Amino acid sequence: MSTPTGQPQREDLELLLVHADDQHPVLEGGLEPKSVWNAPKPAALPGRVEVPSFDMRHGDPNDLPAQRWAVVAPLGDEGDALLRAVEPLVRQREQQQGAPVTRYRVPPDMDAAAVVKWKSQVLQPEDIPEEEWPRYLLLLGDLHQVPVEMQHVLANDLFVGRLHFAHASGAVDLDGYAAYVEKVLASEQGTNATEELDVLLYTARDGTSATSTGHRLLVEPCQEMMEKRWKPKRPGMGLQLVPYDEEGPEELLRAAGVARSGVMLTVSHGLGKPRGGWASVEQQRATQGALSIAKGKVLTAEMLRKTPFLPGGMWFCLACFGAATPPRSAFHAWLKLLEQQKLYGARPESVLENLPKAGERPFLAALPQAVLANPKGPLAVIGHSDLAWTFGFADSEEMRKSRASRVLSMLSAMKDGSRAGVAFDSLMRFYRDVNEDVMKDYESRQEAEVYKRPDPVDPKRLGLRWMLRNDLRGYLLLGDPAVRLALRRPSA
């Protein structure tokens, strides 16, 4: 992997977030690694649902009859309407798995502990055989209807995706649901199946340290490994590093518009709060998480509502709030601690101003909603529901080293025809591993304190893995977790 000449390799904590008005980084220059040395311990969930475990489920994880598919909708009239909107997809899944689809209903106020209890008592009760427990779950509704904690918790050992479409006012867009369902059904009919696919890699190379780090530690290593490992086995595969054009997103739009059942990785800043604040909640919902391409150039939801963009493909979009804006950040307590210490002039706690205020709703980003409702858009989008740092693909021991394999394993599963939920689980596997290590270190530290022994934990190592743990946990799969690329095997 090459390093651009004349550019020092940095170890700062880099954030992929810019102000929406001037597109300057919210954290110019990043934060020093020592800022996370005393990060607070994450809350542990009951039942040890966040630790690595061997999957005892029999059969191929891509096999719906073996794994089962179900849908989760909010309680109330709006939930009823969402279920009616996806009924054609439900019928399709029933035919594919040879068994009825269970329709679960949930309240909006579930925290992580309530989700764990719901999982054990409702989703996986003792009086139903394990082979009938659904492993694929499609959540319907925005984050104020089906909480984001449900998706985070259940994605530890299930294949979970979410669908929601809304108008600028926040009202449900049932036509968006219908358009997505129609697109999925058309894809699964196989009429547009291809023998090969295109893989697109793109970085908004705007000169900031965060995107430079993303290109060096993620995009370039992915390209190198794809050339060495993928191309020899699939010589017909198209692999393209999409040229960056500081004039705007036209090169990206052109490449994605003609991709064959494509897999795409993009790295950019996401738009956050303007320096003067959002003019309205509606503006924030429409704009936050859109992709900053260059000064004055943004890839917005409006651009992708009808323009062909990765038709029938899968998109891994790396940017702050690229998938959603949560009610609370996993980094909230740490950033407030930095605020109290007053050690950093960049006001790191200011990034929390992008979160909903009291009484405001969390929400899915408008851009993935638009592209998923687009008949000529992708079947699934994986993005971040929080602050996206450059940790997901950096070594937790030495930040200058790439760990692009975390993302590459997910992209590889996609291009091999795995369902979106199975591919996403390749990424979550790394989360489960690092989460277990982090929690063990906090336990060792607590035990040493109780028995008056020296702290056995290296604060730098723990702090960086704490960042990695929270960064990986923030990813969400948007779309049906059972979708897959429409690929057919070449003729013998």
N, C-alpha and C positions, 0 to 999 in steps of 0.2 A: 504494500500500500504506500503510495507516494504522499509526500507532504509538500505543499506549495513552498517554493523557495522564498526566503525573506520573511516568512510568517512564523512567529514563535508559537510553539504549542502551549496552550493555556490549560490550566487546571481549574478555572473558575466554574461556578455553578451557573450554567447558561439557561435562560428562559426564552421560549419562543413566543413572545408577546410584545406587540407594539401598540402605541396609542393610535386610535382610529383617525385622528385629525391630521397629525404630522407624520405618522408612521415611524416615529423614533422608538427604539426599544424602551420598554417600561423600566427594565433594569439594565441601564447602559453599563457594559463591562462586566456584568455578572456579580456574583458574590464569592468571597473566599471560602474554600472548603471548611475551614475551621468554624464557620458560622453554624454548621450542623453538628458539632462535636457534642453538644448538650441538648440535642433535640428530644422532645418529650416522647415517652413510650406510647406506641399506638394502643388503642383499646383492643383488648382480646375479646373474641366472640365465644359464646358458650358452645360446647359440643365439639370443639377443635375442628371446625369446618374449614379453617384456613391453613391446614397443614398438609404436606404431601402425603398421598396415600396411593396404594396400588388399586387400580380399578378392577373390581371383582365382577363387573358386568360382562356377560358372555357376548361374543359376536363382534363383528366389524362395527366400529363406531359410526361408520357412514351408512349402516344398514338400518333404515327406519323401522322395519318390522321387529328388529331385535332391540332397538333403542327407544322407540315410541316418541311421538310428537304431541304437544299440547299447547294451548293458548291461555294467556292470563290477561284479564281485562279488569278495569276498575268497576267498583260497584256503581249502581245507578243507571239512569236513562242513557247517559253518554256512553257508558260501557256497553249497553245493549246495542247502541248504534254502531259502535266500533266492531262488535262481533258480527253484526249483519254485513258490514262492509267487507269483511274478510271471509265470509262464508264460502265463496267458491274455492278459496285456498284450503279451508278446513276440509271441504269435501275431497279435494285432491289428496290431501295428506291421509285421510281415512282410507282411500282406495290404495294408496301406496303402502301403508303399514298393515292393512288388512284388519283393522280394529278401530273402534270409535275413538274420536278425539275428545278428550276431556276439556271442558271450558271452566277454568277457575276464575273466581272473582275475589278481589282483594280491596281493602280500604286504603286510603291515601296516607295514613299517618303511621305506617309501620317503620320502626327503626330496625337496626341490624339484629338485635336480639329477638324482636318480634318475627323477623323473616326466618331466623333459625328455627324458632318454635313452629312457624307455619310449615316449614319444609318437613319437619319430622312428624307433625300431626296431620297435615292435609295432603302434602305432595307425596310423601313416602310413609304412609301409615302402616302399622304392623298387620292390619287385617287385609291388606292387598298384597299379592305376590310381587316380589321384587321385579320380576320380568315385565310387570305391567306398569311400573313407575316410569313416567315419561322422562327422558333425558334431554330431549330438545324442547325448549320453551320459547314461545314467541310472546313477548310482552307488548300490550297495546296501550297507548296513551303517553302523555307527557310526564315529566318528572313530578309534577304536583298531583298526578293521578295514581301512578304506580311509581313509588319512590326509587331513586337511583340506588339506594342501599340494597334493594331487592336484587337488582341486576348484579351489583358487585358481589354480594354474598353467594348467590346461586351459581355465578359463573366460576366458582372455585372447582366444582366437579360436574357441572352440567353445561350443556351447549345452549346459551341464552342470547337472544337478539331482541331488539326493540323496534317497533314501528310507531311513528306518530307524524301526522301532517296537520299543520295549522295555517290559518290566514294571518296576515300581519297584525290583526286585532287580537290574536290569540285564540280565536274560535276554531273549532275542529274543522278540518278540510276533508270531508268524506270522499270527495273526488280524488284526492291524493292517495287515499287508501285503495280505492278501486283501481286507479292507474297502476299502482305498484303490483297489486294482485294479478292484474291482467298481464303485466310484463313477465312476472314469474311463471305464470301458466304457459305463456307463449314460449318462454325459454325452455321449459321442460317438455314441450312437445317435440323438441329436437329438430325443427325444420330449418333452423339457422345454425345448427351445430357445425363446428369447424374441426379439422384434424390438428391444427396448430393454433397457437395463441401468440399474442404480443405482450411483452413485458416493458413497461415504461418506468423510467426513473427520472425524477425532476427535483431540482433544488432552486428555490428563489434566491439566487446568489446576489443578495442586496448589499453585500459588504459588511454585514454585521457579524460579530463574533459567533453568535449562536448558530446562524445558518452556515457559516464557514465550518464550524465544528460538526454540524449535521452532515454536511457534504463529505468531510474528510473521514469521519468515523462511521458513517452509515451508508451513504449513497455510493461512494467509491468502492468500499469493500464489498458491498452487494454486487456491484457491477463486475468486479474482478471474480468473485466466486461464481456468479452466473455464467460468465464466459468460460471458466475452467470446468465447472461441474455440470451445468445445465445444457449448454450448447452441444457438447459432444454426444449427449444422449438424445437431444431433440434438435437436430440441425435445421429443421424448418421453423423453429421458434424465432420470432422477431424480438430482438433486444435493442432498446433505444435509450440512450441518455438524451433526454429532450433538451435541446439548446435553451439556454436562458437568454431572454431578451428583456432588457431593462425598459423597453417601451411598453411592455404590458404582457398579458397572458396569452397572446395570440398563438405563439408556438405550442404552448401546452394544449390549448383548445384544438389546434389542428391535429396534433399527434393523438390526443385522446379521442377525437371525433372519428378516426378511421381505424382504431384498434380492433383486432379480432379477439373477442372473448378475453379481453385483456386483464392483466394484473398490473396495478400501478402503485408506486410508492412516491409520495411527494413530501418535501420538507420545506416549511416556510414558517414565518410568524403568523399567528392569528391576531385579528383585530381585537383590541380591548377598549376600555373607556377612553374617550377623548379627554384631553387635559381639562377642558371646561365642563366635562360631564355630558351624559346623554341628554338629548333634547326631550326624549320621552322613553317610556318602557318599550313602546312599539319599535322605536329606532334601535334600541339595544337588541331586541329579539331578532330584528332583521339583519343586523350588522355584526354583532359579536361572534367571533370565530371565523369570519370570512378571511380569505387568505391574502396576506400582503405580498405583492409581487415586486413592486418597486415604488419609488416615490410617486404618489398620486395614482398608482395602478393597483387595483384590487380585484380578485376573483370573487364575485358575489353570487348569492343565490339567484338573483334575477337573471344573470348571464346563463345559468345552467338549467333553467326551467324547461326550455325547449331545444336548446342546442345539443346535438349529439355529443356525448361525453362518456367514453368508456362503455359502450353499449354491451349489456350482458356481462360486464366485468366485475372485478372486486378492487376496491381502492383502500389503501392504507394511507391515511392523511395525518401527518404529524404537524400539529400546531396547537397552541393554547386554545382551549374551548372549541376545538374543531368539531367535536361531536355534541357537546352540551355544556351548559353552565350550571353547576350544582348549587344546592342551597348552602353548602359549606365546603371549604377546601380541606383536603387532607393535610395541607401545610399551614392551616390557620393558626394553631397553637404555637408552632415554631416561629412564624412570621411575627406574631404578637410578642413573643419573647425577644426577638431582635429589636422590635420597636422599643421595648422597655429598656434594653441594654444601650440603645442609642450609639451603636458602634459603627453603623454604616450610613454614610451620607445620602445614599441613593433611595432612602426610605423604602426598604423592601416590603414593609407592611402595606404600602400603597397598592400593591397588586390585589389586595383583598377588596378594594373598592370596586372591582369588576363583578363581585358577587351580588346577588339580589339583596336589596335592603329589606328591613322588616316589613312584612306584609306583601312583598313581591314574590312572584313565582320563579322557581328554577325552570329551565327550559332547554329543549333540544335546539341545536343550532339550525338556522334557516338553510344554510348551504347544503348539508346532507339531506335535509328534507326535500329540497328542490330537485336534487339530482336523483334521488330514489323515486320520486314521483314522475320523473322524466321517462317516457316510454323508451327513449334511446339512451338511458343512463345505466349505471351499474346496478347489480342485484344486491350488493352489500357494501357498506362503508364502515371501516374501523377507524375511530378517531379518539381524541382525548376529551374527557369530561371534567377537566380540571386544568391546573397549571402544568404545561408540558415542558419538561426540562430535557437536557441532552443526556439523561442518565439511562434511558431505556436501552441504549446501544453503546454505553461506555463501560469499561471495566470498573467494578466497584472497589478494586484494590488500587488501581492506577488509572486515573481518568484519561490519560493520554492514549490508552490502548482501546481499540475497537472491540466491541462485542456485538457486531452486526448480526451474528448468527441467531440472536434472539428473534429478530425481525425476519431474517432470511428463512428460518424454519417455518414461519407462518406463511410467507409468500410461496415457499416451495410446496406446502400442502395445498394451497389454492391452485397452483399451476398443475398439480398432479390430479386434480379433480375431486379433492376432498370437499365436503360441505363446509360452509362458512364457519359454523360453530366448531367443527373439528379443527379447522385451521387456526381459529382464534385461540383455541385451547393450547396450541403450541406455544403461544406467547404467555398465556396464564400459567403454564407449567413453570416458567422462570420466576413468576411472581410467587408461587407457592413455595418454591425452594428458598428464595431470599427472605420471605416472610418468616419461615421457620427459623432460619439462622438469626434474624433480628430479634425475635421473641426469646430465643434461648440466651442471647447475650444480655438482654434486659433482665432475665431471670437470674443469670449468673451475677450481674451487678447488684441486684436486690439481695441475693443470698449473701454476698460478701459484706454488704452493709449490715445485715442482721447479725452476722457472726464476727463483725469487727475485723474483717480481713481486707487486705489491699484490693482495690478494684482490679479485676483480672482482664477487663475489656479495654481494647485500644479504642479511644474515643474517635479518632479519625476514621478507622475502619468501620465502626458501628455507624457513625454519622453518614458516611457515603452510602452504606447499604440501606440505611433508613430512607435516604432520598430515592434510591433505586426502588425500594419496596413501594413507596407511595406513588412514584411516577408510573410504574407498571400497573398498579391497581386502578389508575384513572382511565384506562382504555375501555371503550364500549364498542360492542358490535351493534350496528344499526342495520336492520333488515332481518329477514327470516333466517334463522341459523341453519335451516335445512337446504338453502339454495347452494348450487354449485355451478361452476362454469359449464357451458354447453359444449363439451368436447366429445369427439368420437375417435375411436382408435383408427389409425391408418389401415387401409386395406392390405391384406397379406400379399 
